[in-house]
Amino acid sequence: MISFIVRRLLVTVPVLFGITVLVFLILHVIPGNPAQILLFGSSPTPGQINALDKQLGLNGSLLDQYWRYLVQLLHGNLGYSYSSQQTVASEIASQLPYTINLTIAALVVAIGVGVPLGIVAGVRPGGVIDKVATGISVLGVAIPYFWLAILLILLFAVKLRLL
């Protein structure tokens, strides 16, 4: 058991490294200069853009930028949100209670629906109820959650007016 946990933890290191490389490269492949985007609407001069590039650390080589990005991540600095004027960590922390509530509600619904369907399907295998329960569970896994959420909103809020 301990060796399994150690192996899993060791596997996370290259996966996390790969994720950081991927995110960093995606941010640099997106067209546009972040300094120009942040200064949009103020008719920035090339000097202002270069100064903001320097302040943001965008004037170094790609490898230097990645190294600074990685060091900041390892120190727990997730960056600064220019839209809300707060740190990203505080933004995440402010939304965490809602995320936890939503997760608990989803877990209660999943257990409340899944366990009875599993019991019904297990008691009479091969029957009509088993096939319906299996179909519902396959649909529950196959339908994208964002689409299911929209359908449920339409059903409960618009059609049934329960919300």
VMD Tcl script that builds the backbone (N, CA, C; Angstrom):
set m [mol new atoms 489]
animate dup $m
set s [atomselect $m all]
$s set {name element resname resid chain x y z} {
  {N N MET 1 A 0.828 -1.195 0.000}
  {CA C MET 1 A 0.000 0.000 0.000}
  {C C MET 1 A 0.868 1.252 0.000}
  {N N ILE 2 A 1.879 1.279 0.826}
  {CA C ILE 2 A 2.766 2.442 0.902}
  {C C ILE 2 A 3.513 2.617 -0.420}
  {N N SER 3 A 3.966 1.508 -1.013}
  {CA C SER 3 A 4.698 1.614 -2.277}
  {C C SER 3 A 3.784 2.138 -3.388}
  {N N PHE 4 A 2.512 1.771 -3.357}
  {CA C PHE 4 A 1.556 2.281 -4.333}
  {C C PHE 4 A 1.414 3.794 -4.206}
  {N N ILE 5 A 1.282 4.273 -2.973}
  {CA C ILE 5 A 1.144 5.705 -2.729}
  {C C ILE 5 A 2.402 6.445 -3.161}
  {N N VAL 6 A 3.562 5.900 -2.836}
  {CA C VAL 6 A 4.831 6.533 -3.227}
  {C C VAL 6 A 4.951 6.593 -4.746}
  {N N ARG 7 A 4.589 5.506 -5.436}
  {CA C ARG 7 A 4.640 5.503 -6.908}
  {C C ARG 7 A 3.701 6.547 -7.481}
  {N N ARG 8 A 2.514 6.636 -6.930}
  {CA C ARG 8 A 1.548 7.628 -7.414}
  {C C ARG 8 A 2.071 9.049 -7.191}
  {N N LEU 9 A 2.670 9.289 -6.034}
  {CA C LEU 9 A 3.222 10.612 -5.773}
  {C C LEU 9 A 4.375 10.929 -6.723}
  {N N LEU 10 A 5.193 9.928 -7.030}
  {CA C LEU 10 A 6.302 10.152 -7.952}
  {C C LEU 10 A 5.813 10.408 -9.375}
  {N N VAL 11 A 4.705 9.816 -9.739}
  {CA C VAL 11 A 4.143 10.032 -11.073}
  {C C VAL 11 A 3.590 11.454 -11.194}
  {N N THR 12 A 3.132 12.027 -10.090}
  {CA C THR 12 A 2.568 13.371 -10.167}
  {C C THR 12 A 3.605 14.418 -10.521}
  {N N VAL 13 A 4.860 14.184 -10.179}
  {CA C VAL 13 A 5.899 15.180 -10.454}
  {C C VAL 13 A 6.027 15.461 -11.958}
  {N N PRO 14 A 6.238 14.458 -12.814}
  {CA C PRO 14 A 6.314 14.787 -14.239}
  {C C PRO 14 A 4.989 15.283 -14.824}
  {N N VAL 15 A 3.875 14.817 -14.273}
  {CA C VAL 15 A 2.579 15.285 -14.765}
  {C C VAL 15 A 2.415 16.778 -14.454}
  {N N LEU 16 A 2.707 17.186 -13.230}
  {CA C LEU 16 A 2.614 18.599 -12.868}
  {C C LEU 16 A 3.595 19.446 -13.671}
  {N N PHE 17 A 4.801 18.928 -13.894}
  {CA C PHE 17 A 5.776 19.637 -14.716}
  {C C PHE 17 A 5.234 19.816 -16.130}
  {N N GLY 18 A 4.673 18.763 -16.690}
  {CA C GLY 18 A 4.094 18.843 -18.033}
  {C C GLY 18 A 2.957 19.844 -18.102}
  {N N ILE 19 A 2.128 19.891 -17.063}
  {CA C ILE 19 A 1.020 20.841 -17.033}
  {C C ILE 19 A 1.542 22.269 -17.004}
  {N N THR 20 A 2.577 22.522 -16.188}
  {CA C THR 20 A 3.122 23.880 -16.133}
  {C C THR 20 A 3.723 24.286 -17.470}
  {N N VAL 21 A 4.420 23.365 -18.128}
  {CA C VAL 21 A 4.989 23.678 -19.447}
  {C C VAL 21 A 3.865 23.968 -20.436}
  {N N LEU 22 A 2.836 23.135 -20.430}
  {CA C LEU 22 A 1.726 23.298 -21.357}
  {C C LEU 22 A 1.005 24.629 -21.134}
  {N N VAL 23 A 0.690 24.948 -19.897}
  {CA C VAL 23 A -0.004 26.202 -19.595}
  {C C VAL 23 A 0.861 27.391 -19.994}
  {N N PHE 24 A 2.149 27.333 -19.649}
  {CA C PHE 24 A 3.054 28.423 -19.990}
  {C C PHE 24 A 3.122 28.627 -21.495}
  {N N LEU 25 A 3.266 27.548 -22.241}
  {CA C LEU 25 A 3.370 27.668 -23.689}
  {C C LEU 25 A 2.059 28.144 -24.314}
  {N N ILE 26 A 0.940 27.682 -23.805}
  {CA C ILE 26 A -0.350 28.142 -24.328}
  {C C ILE 26 A -0.490 29.650 -24.123}
  {N N LEU 27 A -0.061 30.137 -22.954}
  {CA C LEU 27 A -0.144 31.573 -22.690}
  {C C LEU 27 A 0.755 32.370 -23.627}
  {N N HIS 28 A 1.821 31.755 -24.102}
  {CA C HIS 28 A 2.729 32.469 -24.998}
  {C C HIS 28 A 2.388 32.281 -26.475}
  {N N VAL 29 A 1.550 31.327 -26.799}
  {CA C VAL 29 A 1.136 31.104 -28.185}
  {C C VAL 29 A -0.040 32.015 -28.539}
  {N N ILE 30 A -0.821 32.398 -27.543}
  {CA C ILE 30 A -1.980 33.264 -27.772}
  {C C ILE 30 A -1.494 34.567 -28.401}
  {N N PRO 31 A -2.135 34.975 -29.499}
  {CA C PRO 31 A -1.678 36.205 -30.153}
  {C C PRO 31 A -1.921 37.444 -29.292}
  {N N GLY 32 A -1.056 38.414 -29.446}
  {CA C GLY 32 A -1.189 39.674 -28.723}
  {C C GLY 32 A -0.169 39.787 -27.614}
  {N N ASN 33 A 0.153 40.993 -27.291}
  {CA C ASN 33 A 1.093 41.299 -26.221}
  {C C ASN 33 A 0.289 41.611 -24.962}
  {N N PRO 34 A 0.544 40.929 -23.861}
  {CA C PRO 34 A -0.228 41.203 -22.634}
  {C C PRO 34 A -0.161 42.667 -22.200}
  {N N ALA 35 A 0.991 43.301 -22.401}
  {CA C ALA 35 A 1.111 44.706 -22.012}
  {C C ALA 35 A 0.179 45.579 -22.852}
  {N N GLN 36 A 0.105 45.309 -24.142}
  {CA C GLN 36 A -0.802 46.076 -25.000}
  {C C GLN 36 A -2.255 45.838 -24.611}
  {N N ILE 37 A -2.576 44.612 -24.249}
  {CA C ILE 37 A -3.944 44.292 -23.851}
  {C C ILE 37 A -4.303 45.011 -22.552}
  {N N LEU 38 A -3.367 45.023 -21.590}
  {CA C LEU 38 A -3.626 45.694 -20.312}
  {C C LEU 38 A -3.734 47.203 -20.477}
  {N N LEU 39 A -3.005 47.753 -21.437}
  {CA C LEU 39 A -3.029 49.198 -21.666}
  {C C LEU 39 A -4.043 49.611 -22.731}
  {N N PHE 40 A -4.875 48.673 -23.178}
  {CA C PHE 40 A -5.833 48.938 -24.250}
  {C C PHE 40 A -6.749 50.092 -23.867}
  {N N GLY 41 A -6.970 50.964 -24.816}
  {CA C GLY 41 A -7.866 52.096 -24.595}
  {C C GLY 41 A -7.169 53.345 -24.151}
  {N N SER 42 A -5.905 53.237 -23.732}
  {CA C SER 42 A -5.181 54.424 -23.268}
  {C C SER 42 A -4.175 54.916 -24.307}
  {N N SER 43 A -4.233 54.375 -25.521}
  {CA C SER 43 A -3.291 54.716 -26.597}
  {C C SER 43 A -1.851 54.677 -26.091}
  {N N PRO 44 A -1.372 53.490 -25.708}
  {CA C PRO 44 A -0.038 53.395 -25.112}
  {C C PRO 44 A 1.072 53.665 -26.128}
  {N N THR 45 A 2.126 54.272 -25.637}
  {CA C THR 45 A 3.310 54.497 -26.460}
  {C C THR 45 A 4.185 53.251 -26.394}
  {N N PRO 46 A 5.089 53.072 -27.356}
  {CA C PRO 46 A 6.012 51.935 -27.283}
  {C C PRO 46 A 6.821 51.918 -25.984}
  {N N GLY 47 A 7.135 53.087 -25.461}
  {CA C GLY 47 A 7.866 53.150 -24.194}
  {C C GLY 47 A 7.060 52.605 -23.027}
  {N N GLN 48 A 5.775 52.939 -23.002}
  {CA C GLN 48 A 4.904 52.430 -21.939}
  {C C GLN 48 A 4.755 50.918 -22.052}
  {N N ILE 49 A 4.632 50.434 -23.290}
  {CA C ILE 49 A 4.499 48.986 -23.496}
  {C C ILE 49 A 5.765 48.272 -23.051}
  {N N ASN 50 A 6.935 48.818 -23.413}
  {CA C ASN 50 A 8.200 48.208 -22.993}
  {C C ASN 50 A 8.367 48.238 -21.480}
  {N N ALA 51 A 7.942 49.338 -20.841}
  {CA C ALA 51 A 8.045 49.434 -19.377}
  {C C ALA 51 A 7.158 48.391 -18.702}
  {N N LEU 52 A 5.937 48.212 -19.221}
  {CA C LEU 52 A 5.038 47.213 -18.636}
  {C C LEU 52 A 5.534 45.800 -18.924}
  {N N ASP 53 A 6.102 45.575 -20.127}
  {CA C ASP 53 A 6.723 44.278 -20.427}
  {C C ASP 53 A 7.809 43.959 -19.408}
  {N N LYS 54 A 8.630 44.967 -19.087}
  {CA C LYS 54 A 9.715 44.769 -18.104}
  {C C LYS 54 A 9.138 44.483 -16.723}
  {N N GLN 55 A 8.096 45.242 -16.349}
  {CA C GLN 55 A 7.464 45.044 -15.037}
  {C C GLN 55 A 6.843 43.647 -14.931}
  {N N LEU 56 A 6.249 43.174 -16.014}
  {CA C LEU 56 A 5.614 41.852 -16.013}
  {C C LEU 56 A 6.621 40.726 -16.222}
  {N N GLY 57 A 7.861 41.075 -16.540}
  {CA C GLY 57 A 8.885 40.052 -16.761}
  {C C GLY 57 A 8.790 39.403 -18.125}
  {N N LEU 58 A 8.239 40.113 -19.099}
  {CA C LEU 58 A 8.049 39.552 -20.432}
  {C C LEU 58 A 9.176 39.912 -21.396}
  {N N ASN 59 A 10.190 40.588 -20.898}
  {CA C ASN 59 A 11.263 41.019 -21.786}
  {C C ASN 59 A 12.428 40.028 -21.839}
  {N N GLY 60 A 12.423 39.012 -21.025}
  {CA C GLY 60 A 13.495 38.013 -21.022}
  {C C GLY 60 A 13.235 36.917 -22.039}
  {N N SER 61 A 14.155 35.977 -22.097}
  {CA C SER 61 A 13.972 34.850 -23.003}
  {C C SER 61 A 12.841 33.958 -22.485}
  {N N LEU 62 A 12.338 33.096 -23.357}
  {CA C LEU 62 A 11.240 32.204 -22.991}
  {C C LEU 62 A 11.633 31.300 -21.823}
  {N N LEU 63 A 12.878 30.842 -21.833}
  {CA C LEU 63 A 13.360 29.981 -20.753}
  {C C LEU 63 A 13.434 30.742 -19.429}
  {N N ASP 64 A 13.923 31.993 -19.472}
  {CA C ASP 64 A 13.969 32.812 -18.256}
  {C C ASP 64 A 12.569 33.072 -17.720}
  {N N GLN 65 A 11.640 33.371 -18.618}
  {CA C GLN 65 A 10.261 33.615 -18.200}
  {C C GLN 65 A 9.652 32.368 -17.559}
  {N N TYR 66 A 9.912 31.201 -18.158}
  {CA C TYR 66 A 9.372 29.957 -17.598}
  {C C TYR 66 A 9.967 29.694 -16.216}
  {N N TRP 67 A 11.266 29.929 -16.075}
  {CA C TRP 67 A 11.918 29.695 -14.787}
  {C C TRP 67 A 11.289 30.578 -13.708}
  {N N ARG 68 A 11.081 31.875 -14.009}
  {CA C ARG 68 A 10.456 32.779 -13.031}
  {C C ARG 68 A 9.023 32.335 -12.721}
  {N N TYR 69 A 8.316 31.901 -13.757}
  {CA C TYR 69 A 6.947 31.396 -13.598}
  {C C TYR 69 A 6.935 30.189 -12.666}
  {N N LEU 70 A 7.854 29.252 -12.878}
  {CA C LEU 70 A 7.918 28.044 -12.069}
  {C C LEU 70 A 8.296 28.361 -10.626}
  {N N VAL 71 A 9.261 29.237 -10.423}
  {CA C VAL 71 A 9.671 29.616 -9.072}
  {C C VAL 71 A 8.515 30.279 -8.333}
  {N N GLN 72 A 7.798 31.179 -9.021}
  {CA C GLN 72 A 6.649 31.834 -8.383}
  {C C GLN 72 A 5.572 30.813 -8.004}
  {N N LEU 73 A 5.319 29.852 -8.885}
  {CA C LEU 73 A 4.335 28.809 -8.575}
  {C C LEU 73 A 4.757 27.988 -7.366}
  {N N LEU 74 A 6.026 27.629 -7.317}
  {CA C LEU 74 A 6.518 26.814 -6.199}
  {C C LEU 74 A 6.481 27.575 -4.877}
  {N N HIS 75 A 6.503 28.888 -4.950}
  {CA C HIS 75 A 6.391 29.698 -3.733}
  {C C HIS 75 A 4.932 30.014 -3.382}
  {N N GLY 76 A 3.995 29.490 -4.171}
  {CA C GLY 76 A 2.583 29.702 -3.878}
  {C C GLY 76 A 2.021 30.985 -4.447}
  {N N ASN 77 A 2.803 31.702 -5.238}
  {CA C ASN 77 A 2.330 32.934 -5.846}
  {C C ASN 77 A 1.656 32.588 -7.163}
  {N N LEU 78 A 0.338 32.650 -7.196}
  {CA C LEU 78 A -0.413 32.303 -8.391}
  {C C LEU 78 A -0.621 33.487 -9.319}
  {N N GLY 79 A -0.169 34.649 -8.918}
  {CA C GLY 79 A -0.269 35.826 -9.769}
  {C C GLY 79 A -1.279 36.826 -9.254}
  {N N TYR 80 A -1.550 37.797 -10.122}
  {CA C TYR 80 A -2.385 38.941 -9.783}
  {C C TYR 80 A -3.457 39.098 -10.843}
  {N N SER 81 A -4.692 39.285 -10.431}
  {CA C SER 81 A -5.791 39.489 -11.361}
  {C C SER 81 A -5.919 40.975 -11.661}
  {N N TYR 82 A -5.732 41.326 -12.911}
  {CA C TYR 82 A -5.835 42.725 -13.295}
  {C C TYR 82 A -7.274 43.179 -13.411}
  {N N SER 83 A -8.201 42.264 -13.562}
  {CA C SER 83 A -9.608 42.653 -13.652}
  {C C SER 83 A -10.197 42.943 -12.278}
  {N N SER 84 A -9.838 42.168 -11.262}
  {CA C SER 84 A -10.399 42.383 -9.922}
  {C C SER 84 A -9.437 43.113 -8.991}
  {N N GLN 85 A -8.210 43.320 -9.425}
  {CA C GLN 85 A -7.189 44.019 -8.630}
  {C C GLN 85 A -6.869 43.285 -7.328}
  {N N GLN 86 A -6.936 41.944 -7.367}
  {CA C GLN 86 A -6.615 41.118 -6.202}
  {C C GLN 86 A -5.696 39.987 -6.639}
  {N N THR 87 A -5.117 39.304 -5.657}
  {CA C THR 87 A -4.291 38.153 -5.993}
  {C C THR 87 A -5.196 36.998 -6.432}
  {N N VAL 88 A -4.663 36.140 -7.269}
  {CA C VAL 88 A -5.433 34.992 -7.745}
  {C C VAL 88 A -5.761 34.065 -6.571}
  {N N ALA 89 A -4.833 33.915 -5.633}
  {CA C ALA 89 A -5.081 33.059 -4.462}
  {C C ALA 89 A -6.279 33.571 -3.659}
  {N N SER 90 A -6.398 34.881 -3.489}
  {CA C SER 90 A -7.544 35.415 -2.736}
  {C C SER 90 A -8.834 35.253 -3.532}
  {N N GLU 91 A -8.748 35.337 -4.852}
  {CA C GLU 91 A -9.922 35.092 -5.696}
  {C C GLU 91 A -10.403 33.653 -5.532}
  {N N ILE 92 A -9.456 32.712 -5.569}
  {CA C ILE 92 A -9.801 31.297 -5.396}
  {C C ILE 92 A -10.390 31.066 -4.005}
  {N N ALA 93 A -9.753 31.655 -2.994}
  {CA C ALA 93 A -10.233 31.479 -1.619}
  {C C ALA 93 A -11.636 32.046 -1.433}
  {N N SER 94 A -11.947 33.159 -2.108}
  {CA C SER 94 A -13.277 33.749 -1.949}
  {C C SER 94 A -14.363 32.881 -2.586}
  {N N GLN 95 A -14.012 32.081 -3.588}
  {CA C GLN 95 A -14.987 31.238 -4.266}
  {C C GLN 95 A -15.023 29.808 -3.728}
  {N N LEU 96 A -14.091 29.469 -2.861}
  {CA C LEU 96 A -13.994 28.109 -2.345}
  {C C LEU 96 A -15.248 27.638 -1.606}
  {N N PRO 97 A -15.875 28.455 -0.746}
  {CA C PRO 97 A -17.089 27.971 -0.075}
  {C C PRO 97 A -18.199 27.583 -1.052}
  {N N TYR 98 A -18.359 28.335 -2.135}
  {CA C TYR 98 A -19.382 28.011 -3.127}
  {C C TYR 98 A -19.037 26.702 -3.842}
  {N N THR 99 A -17.763 26.512 -4.132}
  {CA C THR 99 A -17.322 25.285 -4.792}
  {C C THR 99 A -17.583 24.076 -3.895}
  {N N ILE 100 A -17.295 24.217 -2.616}
  {CA C ILE 100 A -17.515 23.117 -1.672}
  {C C ILE 100 A -19.009 22.809 -1.559}
  {N N ASN 101 A -19.843 23.846 -1.476}
  {CA C ASN 101 A -21.299 23.626 -1.413}
  {C C ASN 101 A -21.805 22.913 -2.656}
  {N N LEU 102 A -21.337 23.334 -3.817}
  {CA C LEU 102 A -21.756 22.714 -5.068}
  {C C LEU 102 A -21.289 21.262 -5.139}
  {N N THR 103 A -20.078 21.001 -4.675}
  {CA C THR 103 A -19.548 19.637 -4.676}
  {C C THR 103 A -20.358 18.730 -3.753}
  {N N ILE 104 A -20.688 19.219 -2.574}
  {CA C ILE 104 A -21.475 18.424 -1.630}
  {C C ILE 104 A -22.871 18.158 -2.186}
  {N N ALA 105 A -23.479 19.186 -2.791}
  {CA C ALA 105 A -24.813 19.001 -3.377}
  {C C ALA 105 A -24.771 17.976 -4.507}
  {N N ALA 106 A -23.738 18.042 -5.348}
  {CA C ALA 106 A -23.612 17.075 -6.446}
  {C C ALA 106 A -23.394 15.671 -5.911}
  {N N LEU 107 A -22.625 15.541 -4.843}
  {CA C LEU 107 A -22.387 14.238 -4.237}
  {C C LEU 107 A -23.668 13.659 -3.652}
  {N N VAL 108 A -24.446 14.491 -3.000}
  {CA C VAL 108 A -25.718 14.027 -2.425}
  {C C VAL 108 A -26.663 13.558 -3.537}
  {N N VAL 109 A -26.736 14.329 -4.622}
  {CA C VAL 109 A -27.606 13.930 -5.738}
  {C C VAL 109 A -27.091 12.648 -6.383}
  {N N ALA 110 A -25.780 12.554 -6.591}
  {CA C ALA 110 A -25.203 11.366 -7.229}
  {C C ALA 110 A -25.442 10.124 -6.386}
  {N N ILE 111 A -25.261 10.233 -5.078}
  {CA C ILE 111 A -25.500 9.083 -4.199}
  {C C ILE 111 A -26.996 8.790 -4.119}
  {N N GLY 112 A -27.799 9.843 -4.027}
  {CA C GLY 112 A -29.253 9.660 -3.927}
  {C C GLY 112 A -29.859 9.022 -5.161}
  {N N VAL 113 A -29.271 9.249 -6.322}
  {CA C VAL 113 A -29.783 8.642 -7.550}
  {C C VAL 113 A -29.056 7.334 -7.849}
  {N N GLY 114 A -27.732 7.332 -7.688}
  {CA C GLY 114 A -26.910 6.180 -8.073}
  {C C GLY 114 A -27.121 4.946 -7.233}
  {N N VAL 115 A -27.206 5.115 -5.929}
  {CA C VAL 115 A -27.361 3.945 -5.049}
  {C C VAL 115 A -28.706 3.247 -5.276}
  {N N PRO 116 A -29.822 3.975 -5.299}
  {CA C PRO 116 A -31.079 3.266 -5.581}
  {C C PRO 116 A -31.095 2.612 -6.966}
  {N N LEU 117 A -30.543 3.283 -7.990}
  {CA C LEU 117 A -30.490 2.671 -9.317}
  {C C LEU 117 A -29.636 1.407 -9.302}
  {N N GLY 118 A -28.526 1.452 -8.583}
  {CA C GLY 118 A -27.669 0.268 -8.483}
  {C C GLY 118 A -28.342 -0.877 -7.760}
  {N N ILE 119 A -29.068 -0.573 -6.707}
  {CA C ILE 119 A -29.779 -1.610 -5.965}
  {C C ILE 119 A -30.865 -2.240 -6.831}
  {N N VAL 120 A -31.635 -1.387 -7.512}
  {CA C VAL 120 A -32.712 -1.897 -8.377}
  {C C VAL 120 A -32.125 -2.757 -9.493}
  {N N ALA 121 A -31.044 -2.296 -10.099}
  {CA C ALA 121 A -30.423 -3.049 -11.192}
  {C C ALA 121 A -29.818 -4.351 -10.685}
  {N N GLY 122 A -29.322 -4.360 -9.464}
  {CA C GLY 122 A -28.706 -5.565 -8.912}
  {C C GLY 122 A -29.696 -6.603 -8.440}
  {N N VAL 123 A -30.877 -6.158 -8.006}
  {CA C VAL 123 A -31.878 -7.090 -7.498}
  {C C VAL 123 A -32.503 -7.894 -8.641}
  {N N ARG 124 A -32.766 -7.277 -9.739}
  {CA C ARG 124 A -33.389 -7.946 -10.883}
  {C C ARG 124 A -32.539 -7.751 -12.141}
  {N N PRO 125 A -31.402 -8.455 -12.220}
  {CA C PRO 125 A -30.538 -8.286 -13.389}
  {C C PRO 125 A -31.194 -8.803 -14.667}
  {N N GLY 126 A -31.024 -8.037 -15.751}
  {CA C GLY 126 A -31.565 -8.450 -17.037}
  {C C GLY 126 A -32.991 -8.033 -17.285}
  {N N GLY 127 A -33.667 -7.519 -16.267}
  {CA C GLY 127 A -35.064 -7.120 -16.433}
  {C C GLY 127 A -35.192 -5.731 -17.030}
  {N N VAL 128 A -36.434 -5.305 -17.180}
  {CA C VAL 128 A -36.718 -3.993 -17.754}
  {C C VAL 128 A -36.166 -2.887 -16.849}
  {N N ILE 129 A -36.353 -3.034 -15.551}
  {CA C ILE 129 A -35.870 -2.017 -14.606}
  {C C ILE 129 A -34.347 -1.931 -14.654}
  {N N ASP 130 A -33.673 -3.089 -14.776}
  {CA C ASP 130 A -32.214 -3.097 -14.890}
  {C C ASP 130 A -31.769 -2.347 -16.138}
  {N N LYS 131 A -32.436 -2.583 -17.256}
  {CA C LYS 131 A -32.060 -1.920 -18.510}
  {C C LYS 131 A -32.310 -0.423 -18.444}
  {N N VAL 132 A -33.414 -0.010 -17.831}
  {CA C VAL 132 A -33.702 1.419 -17.679}
  {C C VAL 132 A -32.665 2.065 -16.760}
  {N N ALA 133 A -32.347 1.402 -15.639}
  {CA C ALA 133 A -31.354 1.939 -14.707}
  {C C ALA 133 A -29.986 2.031 -15.369}
  {N N THR 134 A -29.620 1.015 -16.139}
  {CA C THR 134 A -28.341 1.043 -16.843}
  {C C THR 134 A -28.333 2.160 -17.889}
  {N N GLY 135 A -29.424 2.329 -18.597}
  {CA C GLY 135 A -29.522 3.407 -19.585}
  {C C GLY 135 A -29.395 4.778 -18.956}
  {N N ILE 136 A -30.053 4.970 -17.814}
  {CA C ILE 136 A -29.974 6.253 -17.109}
  {C C ILE 136 A -28.548 6.514 -16.637}
  {N N SER 137 A -27.899 5.498 -16.113}
  {CA C SER 137 A -26.525 5.690 -15.628}
  {C C SER 137 A -25.562 5.961 -16.786}
  {N N VAL 138 A -25.754 5.288 -17.924}
  {CA C VAL 138 A -24.901 5.547 -19.089}
  {C C VAL 138 A -25.129 6.966 -19.599}
  {N N LEU 139 A -26.382 7.403 -19.648}
  {CA C LEU 139 A -26.667 8.778 -20.053}
  {C C LEU 139 A -26.057 9.783 -19.081}
  {N N GLY 140 A -26.125 9.471 -17.810}
  {CA C GLY 140 A -25.540 10.364 -16.804}
  {C C GLY 140 A -24.046 10.543 -16.967}
  {N N VAL 141 A -23.383 9.504 -17.429}
  {CA C VAL 141 A -21.938 9.589 -17.648}
  {C C VAL 141 A -21.627 10.207 -19.012}
  {N N ALA 142 A -22.465 9.921 -20.008}
  {CA C ALA 142 A -22.169 10.330 -21.384}
  {C C ALA 142 A -22.504 11.785 -21.672}
  {N N ILE 143 A -23.527 12.330 -21.040}
  {CA C ILE 143 A -23.937 13.705 -21.331}
  {C C ILE 143 A -22.953 14.655 -20.649}
  {N N PRO 144 A -22.433 15.643 -21.384}
  {CA C PRO 144 A -21.548 16.641 -20.752}
  {C C PRO 144 A -22.291 17.391 -19.651}
  {N N TYR 145 A -21.613 17.644 -18.563}
  {CA C TYR 145 A -22.256 18.239 -17.392}
  {C C TYR 145 A -22.812 19.629 -17.673}
  {N N PHE 146 A -22.094 20.418 -18.481}
  {CA C PHE 146 A -22.583 21.767 -18.757}
  {C C PHE 146 A -23.894 21.712 -19.550}
  {N N TRP 147 A -24.027 20.733 -20.434}
  {CA C TRP 147 A -25.255 20.580 -21.219}
  {C C TRP 147 A -26.393 20.070 -20.331}
  {N N LEU 148 A -26.080 19.111 -19.481}
  {CA C LEU 148 A -27.084 18.597 -18.553}
  {C C LEU 148 A -27.565 19.703 -17.620}
  {N N ALA 149 A -26.646 20.555 -17.176}
  {CA C ALA 149 A -27.027 21.660 -16.292}
  {C C ALA 149 A -27.994 22.607 -16.987}
  {N N ILE 150 A -27.729 22.921 -18.240}
  {CA C ILE 150 A -28.629 23.799 -18.997}
  {C C ILE 150 A -30.007 23.147 -19.147}
  {N N LEU 151 A -30.021 21.851 -19.472}
  {CA C LEU 151 A -31.305 21.148 -19.614}
  {C C LEU 151 A -32.081 21.117 -18.298}
  {N N LEU 152 A -31.369 20.887 -17.193}
  {CA C LEU 152 A -32.044 20.850 -15.895}
  {C C LEU 152 A -32.564 22.229 -15.500}
  {N N ILE 153 A -31.820 23.278 -15.828}
  {CA C ILE 153 A -32.301 24.637 -15.563}
  {C C ILE 153 A -33.565 24.903 -16.362}
  {N N LEU 154 A -33.543 24.522 -17.635}
  {CA C LEU 154 A -34.737 24.710 -18.465}
  {C C LEU 154 A -35.928 23.927 -17.915}
  {N N LEU 155 A -35.681 22.700 -17.468}
  {CA C LEU 155 A -36.775 21.877 -16.951}
  {C C LEU 155 A -37.337 22.439 -15.649}
  {N N PHE 156 A -36.458 22.624 -14.642}
  {CA C PHE 156 A -36.944 22.982 -13.304}
  {C C PHE 156 A -37.278 24.465 -13.152}
  {N N ALA 157 A -36.551 25.342 -13.823}
  {CA C ALA 157 A -36.796 26.771 -13.648}
  {C C ALA 157 A -37.791 27.319 -14.667}
  {N N VAL 158 A -37.652 26.912 -15.922}
  {CA C VAL 158 A -38.504 27.495 -16.968}
  {C C VAL 158 A -39.823 26.737 -17.095}
  {N N LYS 159 A -39.745 25.421 -17.308}
  {CA C LYS 159 A -40.971 24.641 -17.539}
  {C C LYS 159 A -41.788 24.409 -16.272}
  {N N LEU 160 A -41.128 23.900 -15.227}
  {CA C LEU 160 A -41.851 23.561 -14.002}
  {C C LEU 160 A -41.968 24.721 -13.020}
  {N N ARG 161 A -41.195 25.779 -13.218}
  {CA C ARG 161 A -41.200 26.980 -12.360}
  {C C ARG 161 A -41.018 26.636 -10.878}
  {N N LEU 162 A -40.079 25.709 -10.614}
  {CA C LEU 162 A -39.813 25.323 -9.226}
  {C C LEU 162 A -38.691 26.145 -8.594}
  {N N LEU 163 A -37.923 26.837 -9.398}
  {CA C LEU 163 A -36.789 27.602 -8.859}
  {C C LEU 163 A -37.043 29.105 -8.984}
}
mol reanalyze $m
mol bondsrecalc $m
mol representation Tube
mol addrep $m
